[in-house]
Amino acid sequence: MSVLSLRYAHALSSVVNGQHLDAAAVRQQLADFAGTLAESHELREVLVNPAISAAQKLKVVDAIAGRIGMLTQVRNFVAVVMDHGRLDEFSAIVAEFALVSDASAGLAEAEVTSAHVLNEDDKAELEAQIAKLAGSRIHATYREDKTLLGGAVVRIGSTVYDGSLLAQLKQLKHKLVNA
């Protein structure tokens, strides 16, 4: 992520918080537009083409905004990003906004990697423990890595909690080698 995408994300977050908008709805609308932009080569060509006037580009954005029910503030944000020639970085801005809005809502992102797929009860118990570690509510994403052998590795921001069997075996090996 770039400093630039972070600036745009913070600016949008200020608008969302200042006008008491539903951050989840804003995120969804941004994701919908980013998806449309990513899927349509023609749309990208029109919106970044310097030969097409800004007014014509805004008409295209307005048509999309009307179709997906975009809030005026989100439409204006898309227009600003487009006007500043930053549509190539739109996905990064959207990702950064998700992190900023989660942080302002007191929600931490947690990445859980486990040796096998966890059932819903295990996920709920693990998320409760992770929330205690993080000191806030969390949003967890899950991955599977069979090389862990057992247990799980949890990443919250830059902090990693490694409770995997593989890590325990490595620690045991280290102790035996140094004994």
Residue frames relative to the residue before (quaternion, step in Angstrom):
aa qw qx qy qz dx dy dz
M 1.0000 0.0000 0.0000 0.0000 0.00 0.00 0.00
S 0.3353 -0.7575 0.5289 0.1845 3.53 -1.02 0.79
V 0.6488 -0.4915 0.4105 0.4111 3.52 -1.32 0.29
L 0.6242 0.5607 -0.3263 0.4354 3.56 1.06 -0.80
S 0.6780 0.4715 -0.3053 0.4741 3.61 0.85 -0.90
L 0.6151 0.5405 -0.3418 0.4612 3.57 1.11 -0.65
R 0.6357 0.5282 -0.3284 0.4572 3.61 1.01 -0.78
Y 0.6589 0.4893 -0.3061 0.4824 3.57 0.92 -0.89
A 0.6448 0.5292 -0.3205 0.4488 3.59 0.95 -0.85
H 0.6700 0.4852 -0.2969 0.4770 3.58 0.94 -0.86
A 0.6255 0.5325 -0.3405 0.4574 3.58 1.01 -0.75
L 0.6746 0.4733 -0.2963 0.4829 3.59 0.90 -0.88
S 0.6243 0.5388 -0.3362 0.4548 3.58 1.01 -0.77
S 0.6232 0.5349 -0.3337 0.4627 3.59 1.04 -0.74
V 0.6509 0.5002 -0.3106 0.4792 3.57 1.00 -0.83
V 0.6577 0.5180 -0.3080 0.4519 3.59 0.89 -0.96
N 0.7020 0.4501 -0.2688 0.4820 3.58 0.87 -0.94
G 0.6717 0.5223 -0.2960 0.4341 3.58 0.93 -0.88
Q 0.7603 0.3331 -0.1849 0.5261 3.57 1.07 -0.72
H 0.4171 -0.7500 0.4286 0.2826 3.57 1.34 0.27
L 0.2374 0.7768 -0.5374 0.2268 3.55 0.89 1.00
D 0.5437 -0.5868 0.4846 0.3539 3.54 -1.25 0.40
A 0.3562 -0.7731 0.4861 0.1978 3.59 -0.31 1.28
A 0.6279 0.5361 -0.3430 0.4479 3.60 1.02 -0.71
A 0.6493 0.5034 -0.3136 0.4761 3.59 1.01 -0.80
V 0.6347 0.5212 -0.3246 0.4692 3.57 1.00 -0.81
R 0.6472 0.5177 -0.3168 0.4613 3.59 0.93 -0.89
Q 0.6659 0.5067 -0.3058 0.4543 3.57 0.93 -0.88
Q 0.6634 0.5011 -0.3060 0.4639 3.57 0.96 -0.85
L 0.6328 0.5113 -0.3259 0.4817 3.57 1.03 -0.75
A 0.6542 0.5093 -0.3075 0.4670 3.58 0.97 -0.87
D 0.6343 0.5256 -0.3294 0.4614 3.59 1.01 -0.80
F 0.6733 0.4776 -0.3007 0.4777 3.58 0.91 -0.89
A 0.6425 0.5194 -0.3260 0.4596 3.59 0.95 -0.86
G 0.6407 0.5203 -0.3182 0.4664 3.59 1.02 -0.77
T 0.6469 0.5081 -0.3088 0.4774 3.55 0.96 -0.88
L 0.6566 0.5126 -0.2998 0.4650 3.56 0.96 -0.88
A 0.6799 0.4930 -0.2894 0.4593 3.58 0.94 -0.87
E 0.7082 0.4800 -0.2632 0.4458 3.59 1.01 -0.80
S 0.7636 0.3678 -0.1860 0.4970 3.59 1.11 -0.60
H 0.3131 -0.7576 0.5520 0.1525 3.53 -0.39 1.29
E 0.6382 0.5434 -0.3206 0.4412 3.58 1.02 -0.84
L 0.6448 0.5200 -0.3218 0.4586 3.57 0.97 -0.84
R 0.6462 0.5089 -0.3209 0.4695 3.59 0.92 -0.87
E 0.6483 0.5285 -0.3206 0.4446 3.57 0.93 -0.88
V 0.6651 0.4957 -0.3063 0.4670 3.59 0.95 -0.85
L 0.7353 0.4618 -0.2517 0.4275 3.58 0.79 -1.02
V 0.7364 0.3751 -0.2487 0.5052 3.62 1.12 -0.40
N 0.5001 0.6703 -0.4163 0.3566 3.58 1.27 -0.14
P 0.3536 -0.7634 0.4987 0.2084 3.63 -0.56 1.11
A 0.5965 0.5794 -0.3645 0.4190 3.61 1.20 -0.35
I 0.6522 0.4708 -0.3107 0.5064 3.59 1.25 -0.36
S 0.4818 -0.7015 0.4460 0.2771 3.55 -0.81 1.02
A 0.6305 -0.5437 0.4090 0.3735 3.54 -1.25 0.54
A 0.6282 0.5434 -0.3355 0.4444 3.59 1.04 -0.74
Q 0.6581 0.4933 -0.3071 0.4787 3.58 0.98 -0.81
K 0.6362 0.5234 -0.3260 0.4637 3.58 1.01 -0.78
L 0.6445 0.5221 -0.3143 0.4619 3.58 1.03 -0.82
K 0.6074 0.5411 -0.3544 0.4611 3.59 1.08 -0.65
V 0.6391 0.5127 -0.3179 0.4771 3.58 1.02 -0.78
V 0.6592 0.4971 -0.3008 0.4773 3.58 0.93 -0.93
D 0.6456 0.5219 -0.3190 0.4572 3.60 1.00 -0.82
A 0.6320 0.5242 -0.3355 0.4617 3.59 1.01 -0.75
I 0.6590 0.4852 -0.3009 0.4897 3.58 0.98 -0.84
A 0.6408 0.5363 -0.3195 0.4469 3.57 0.95 -0.89
G 0.6620 0.5019 -0.3010 0.4683 3.57 0.97 -0.82
R 0.6592 0.5233 -0.3015 0.4480 3.55 1.02 -0.81
I 0.7760 0.3130 -0.1873 0.5145 3.61 0.94 -0.76
G 0.4979 -0.6973 0.4099 0.3128 3.60 1.24 0.24
M 0.1939 0.8296 -0.4975 0.1632 3.53 1.05 0.82
L 0.4989 -0.6279 0.5133 0.3057 3.55 -1.07 0.81
T 0.6145 -0.5649 0.4052 0.3730 3.57 -1.14 0.64
Q 0.6530 0.5241 -0.3169 0.4456 3.58 0.97 -0.85
V 0.6488 0.4980 -0.3164 0.4805 3.59 1.03 -0.77
R 0.6284 0.5276 -0.3265 0.4692 3.58 0.99 -0.82
N 0.6622 0.4990 -0.3052 0.4682 3.57 0.95 -0.88
F 0.6247 0.5326 -0.3352 0.4623 3.58 1.04 -0.76
V 0.6402 0.5105 -0.3190 0.4772 3.59 0.93 -0.90
A 0.6465 0.5247 -0.3173 0.4540 3.59 0.97 -0.85
V 0.6469 0.5104 -0.3183 0.4687 3.59 0.98 -0.82
V 0.6472 0.5092 -0.3200 0.4684 3.58 0.89 -0.92
M 0.6660 0.4982 -0.2954 0.4701 3.57 0.94 -0.92
D 0.6634 0.5233 -0.3024 0.4411 3.58 0.90 -0.94
H 0.7134 0.4211 -0.2488 0.5019 3.58 1.10 -0.68
G 0.5056 -0.6925 0.4019 0.3215 3.60 1.24 0.24
R 0.4984 0.6784 -0.3999 0.3626 3.58 1.10 0.68
L 0.3175 0.7771 -0.5002 0.2123 3.62 1.14 0.36
D 0.5718 0.5842 -0.3828 0.4304 3.60 1.16 -0.48
E 0.7280 0.3993 -0.2198 0.5122 3.57 1.18 -0.55
F 0.3404 0.7917 -0.4655 0.2016 3.57 1.28 0.11
S 0.6530 0.5120 -0.3254 0.4533 3.62 0.89 -0.84
A 0.6496 0.5021 -0.3154 0.4758 3.59 1.00 -0.77
I 0.6299 0.5225 -0.3307 0.4699 3.59 1.03 -0.75
V 0.6501 0.5117 -0.3129 0.4664 3.59 0.95 -0.88
A 0.6548 0.5056 -0.3109 0.4679 3.60 0.94 -0.86
E 0.6598 0.4990 -0.3002 0.4749 3.56 0.98 -0.85
F 0.6264 0.5284 -0.3403 0.4611 3.59 1.02 -0.75
A 0.6153 0.5469 -0.3512 0.4461 3.60 1.00 -0.75
L 0.6689 0.4895 -0.2961 0.4747 3.58 0.96 -0.85
V 0.6647 0.5040 -0.3041 0.4601 3.57 0.93 -0.89
S 0.6867 0.4718 -0.2997 0.4647 3.59 0.88 -0.87
D 0.6056 0.5331 -0.3561 0.4714 3.60 1.09 -0.63
A 0.6644 0.5086 -0.3055 0.4545 3.57 0.90 -0.92
S 0.6850 0.4713 -0.2989 0.4683 3.60 0.92 -0.83
A 0.6691 0.4622 -0.2947 0.5018 3.60 1.21 -0.42
G 0.4971 -0.6697 0.4182 0.3597 3.58 1.29 0.01
L 0.5078 0.6281 -0.4138 0.4201 3.54 1.16 0.66
A 0.1876 -0.7881 0.5792 0.0904 3.58 -0.76 1.06
E 0.3908 -0.6892 0.5601 0.2420 3.56 -1.14 0.69
A 0.0323 -0.7838 0.6202 -0.0007 3.56 -0.92 0.94
E 0.1705 -0.7590 0.6213 0.0937 3.53 -0.98 0.91
V 0.1056 -0.8029 0.5866 0.0101 3.55 -0.63 1.18
T 0.0612 -0.7686 0.6366 0.0126 3.53 -0.82 1.08
S 0.0180 -0.8148 0.5784 -0.0346 3.55 -0.65 1.12
A 0.6182 -0.5735 0.4003 0.3587 3.53 -1.28 0.43
H 0.7894 0.0750 -0.0450 0.6076 3.58 1.20 -0.49
V 0.6510 -0.5063 0.3838 0.4154 3.56 -1.27 0.28
L 0.3121 -0.7627 0.5432 0.1609 3.57 -0.89 1.00
N 0.4102 -0.6779 0.5426 0.2789 3.57 -1.08 0.70
E 0.7191 -0.4774 0.2941 0.4104 3.58 -1.28 0.32
D 0.6364 0.5247 -0.3350 0.4554 3.61 1.01 -0.75
D 0.6565 0.5004 -0.3056 0.4746 3.59 0.97 -0.86
K 0.6353 0.5290 -0.3262 0.4585 3.57 1.01 -0.81
A 0.6649 0.5075 -0.3076 0.4535 3.58 0.89 -0.94
E 0.6629 0.4964 -0.3048 0.4704 3.60 0.95 -0.86
L 0.6627 0.5009 -0.2990 0.4696 3.57 0.94 -0.89
E 0.6564 0.5104 -0.3156 0.4571 3.60 0.93 -0.84
A 0.6177 0.5326 -0.3463 0.4635 3.61 1.06 -0.67
Q 0.6649 0.4889 -0.2978 0.4797 3.59 1.00 -0.83
I 0.6432 0.5168 -0.3187 0.4664 3.58 1.00 -0.82
A 0.6258 0.5383 -0.3355 0.4539 3.60 1.01 -0.81
K 0.6289 0.5142 -0.3361 0.4765 3.60 1.05 -0.71
L 0.6517 0.5088 -0.3146 0.4664 3.59 0.97 -0.84
A 0.7174 0.4542 -0.2500 0.4653 3.56 0.90 -0.95
G 0.3464 -0.7483 0.4954 0.2732 3.56 1.12 -0.55
S 0.7391 0.2773 -0.2051 0.5785 3.57 1.22 0.44
R 0.6417 -0.4616 0.4062 0.4584 3.52 -1.32 0.00
I 0.1955 -0.7991 0.5581 0.1083 3.56 -1.11 0.55
H 0.2136 -0.6895 0.6684 0.1798 3.47 -1.41 0.32
A 0.1263 -0.8321 0.5390 0.0334 3.57 -0.45 1.20
T 0.1295 -0.7277 0.6660 0.1009 3.50 -1.20 0.72
Y 0.2536 -0.8008 0.5345 0.0936 3.54 -1.00 0.85
R 0.0376 -0.7524 0.6575 0.0142 3.50 -1.22 0.77
E 0.3044 -0.7297 0.5816 0.1912 3.53 -1.27 0.40
D 0.0467 0.7720 -0.6313 0.0568 3.57 -1.02 0.90
K 0.3014 -0.8058 0.4884 0.1459 3.55 -0.17 1.31
T 0.5746 0.6039 -0.3852 0.3959 3.62 1.16 -0.40
L 0.5562 0.6104 -0.3943 0.4032 3.61 1.22 -0.27
L 0.3437 -0.7782 0.4458 0.2786 3.58 1.32 -0.43
G 0.7539 -0.2331 0.1783 0.5878 3.59 0.99 -0.78
G 0.7217 0.4247 -0.3076 0.4519 3.57 -1.25 0.27
A 0.3623 -0.7218 0.5496 0.2138 3.54 -1.28 -0.41
V 0.2498 -0.7045 0.6403 0.1771 3.51 -1.37 0.39
V 0.1067 -0.7993 0.5910 0.0188 3.58 -0.78 1.07
R 0.0991 -0.7744 0.6241 0.0321 3.55 -0.92 1.00
I 0.0059 -0.7563 0.6535 -0.0315 3.54 -0.82 1.11
G 0.7964 -0.0752 -0.0035 0.6001 3.55 -0.27 1.26
S 0.7764 -0.2813 0.2263 0.5165 3.59 -0.67 -1.08
T 0.5744 0.5850 -0.3763 0.4314 3.60 1.29 0.05
V 0.1269 -0.7932 0.5944 0.0381 3.56 -0.89 1.00
Y 0.1301 -0.7502 0.6461 0.0527 3.53 -0.95 1.01
D 0.0869 -0.8280 0.5540 0.0031 3.57 -0.39 1.25
G 0.0375 0.8007 -0.5924 0.0804 3.55 -0.35 1.29
S 0.3663 0.7503 -0.4802 0.2689 3.55 1.14 0.56
L 0.5981 -0.5578 0.4457 0.3639 3.52 -1.25 0.51
L 0.6033 0.5672 -0.3479 0.4396 3.58 1.05 -0.73
A 0.6672 0.4880 -0.3008 0.4756 3.60 0.92 -0.87
Q 0.6445 0.5170 -0.3211 0.4628 3.59 0.99 -0.78
L 0.6480 0.5044 -0.3164 0.4750 3.59 1.02 -0.76
K 0.6346 0.5214 -0.3285 0.4663 3.59 1.03 -0.75
Q 0.6402 0.5120 -0.3229 0.4731 3.60 1.02 -0.79
L 0.6446 0.5155 -0.3158 0.4680 3.58 0.97 -0.83
K 0.6325 0.5266 -0.3202 0.4691 3.58 0.97 -0.84
H 0.6498 0.5217 -0.3082 0.4588 3.57 0.93 -0.93
K 0.6621 0.5017 -0.3004 0.4687 3.61 0.94 -0.87
L 0.6733 0.4964 -0.3019 0.4573 3.58 0.95 -0.84
V 0.6441 0.5199 -0.3183 0.4620 3.57 1.02 -0.80
N 0.7327 0.4300 -0.2277 0.4757 3.58 0.99 -0.86
A 0.5559 0.6274 -0.3894 0.3817 3.61 1.25 -0.18
